[in-house]
Amino acid sequence: MRLLTLSVRTSSLVCVLLMAVGILRATAPVQADDEPKGGSISSGRATFHQFCAPCHGPSGKGNGAVATYLLKAPSDVTQLRRRYNGVFPEADLEEALLATSREGAPRALGNEEILWGPLFLSLGPDVARVRVADLLAFLESVQEQ
């Protein structure tokens, strides 16, 4: 019986260590000469579907699965360029997505949005910037004229 307990503990420890190594590899710092700039639409699409689509909907129209449970309807993120007079508000969106408090988020975007800054920044500042740049590249790609 003791051998079985040790075996289960050992295999659990190995699983935890493998998960930790996977997380560390996924968030490892990037070398300065190899620094990614972000802007991958496919990566941004994955981030959008993971974090944004539940409220904003899979197509970004504001009709996500949880939208009906919110006090204020989520915005249609395909209309950002139109709402900003033909200019995609990249700097404001980046600031809002990396904000760690309501005071740090641009007021023009409203303050009902979930604060994603703490989550993204928990991956490290470089990874957070790339993740947000990818998300912004995707959002810009879905803007309707």
Secondary structure as UniProt FT lines:
FT   HELIX           2..26
FT   HELIX           32..34
FT   HELIX           41..47
FT   HELIX           48..52
FT   HELIX           53..56
FT   TURN            58..59
FT   TURN            65..66
FT   HELIX           67..69
FT   HELIX           77..79
FT   HELIX           80..83
FT   TURN            84..86
FT   HELIX           90..98
FT   HELIX           102..104
FT   HELIX           107..109
FT   HELIX           117..121
FT   TURN            122..123
FT   HELIX           125..141
//
